[in-house]
């Protein structure tokens, strides 16, 4: 079956079509992830995360390019992020053996701050009901329109808006609690 047809069916809510894409790309995705992470368990987790990201971002896929290229880019970026987390324990000697400019340091700090924010957002999203977390992720992280979310989730337009409103409210409360907890732990 043609990939475009699979993608259209997935966006229409057909989970079976997504499992066809998984079956087709799973091995190559694992190979890419394993090459970068060097760890079997980490590579499997990267592949799973990549399929989840692809599923959530599928509405933004442009049929002008190949799905495989688009998906493998997701796998690559997810693998790099996982590999960075893995190798965050660098020795003191390694740090001093590299000349780093002020600009590179600033860029690294900005990248770390961005990754830290993403991690906090992901933790907060995990505490939300699944449907609200999905809708917030699609809207804010994947930049899907309310109409796109309606098509992906098969909810009515007003239902998407209500869940988006409730999700924002709960998300804000969860973030407040997380910040309060972090401050309490620091003191």
Rosetta blueprint (number, residue, H / E / L):
1 X L
2 X L
3 X H
4 X H
5 X H
6 X H
7 X H
8 X H
9 X H
10 X H
11 X H
12 X L
13 X L
14 X L
15 X H
16 X H
17 X H
18 X H
19 X H
20 X H
21 X H
22 X H
23 X H
24 X H
25 X H
26 X H
27 X H
28 X H
29 X H
30 X H
31 X H
32 X H
33 X H
34 X H
35 X H
36 X H
37 X H
38 X L
39 X L
40 X H
41 X H
42 X H
43 X H
44 X H
45 X H
46 X H
47 X H
48 X H
49 X H
50 X H
51 X H
52 X H
53 X H
54 X H
55 X H
56 X H
57 X H
58 X H
59 X H
60 X H
61 X L
62 X L
63 X L
64 X L
65 X L
66 X L
67 X H
68 X H
69 X H
70 X H
71 X H
72 X H
73 X H
74 X H
75 X H
76 X H
77 X H
78 X H
79 X H
80 X H
81 X H
82 X H
83 X H
84 X H
85 X H
86 X H
87 X L
88 X L
89 X L
90 X L
91 X L
92 X H
93 X H
94 X H
95 X H
96 X H
97 X L
98 X L
99 X L
100 X L
101 X L
102 X H
103 X H
104 X H
105 X H
106 X H
107 X H
108 X H
109 X H
110 X H
111 X H
112 X H
113 X H
114 X H
115 X H
116 X H
117 X H
118 X H
119 X H
120 X H
121 X H
122 X H
123 X H
124 X H
125 X H
126 X H
127 X L
128 X L
129 X L
130 X H
131 X H
132 X H
133 X H
134 X H
135 X H
136 X H
137 X H
138 X H
139 X H
140 X H
141 X H
142 X L
143 X L
144 X L
145 X L
146 X H
147 X H
148 X H
149 X H
150 X H
151 X H
152 X H
153 X H
154 X L
155 X L
156 X L
157 X H
158 X H
159 X H
160 X H
161 X H
162 X H
163 X H
164 X H
165 X H
166 X H
167 X H
168 X H
169 X H
170 X H
171 X H
172 X H
173 X H
174 X H
175 X H
176 X H
177 X H
178 X H
179 X H
180 X H
181 X H
182 X H
183 X H
184 X H
185 X H
186 X H
187 X L
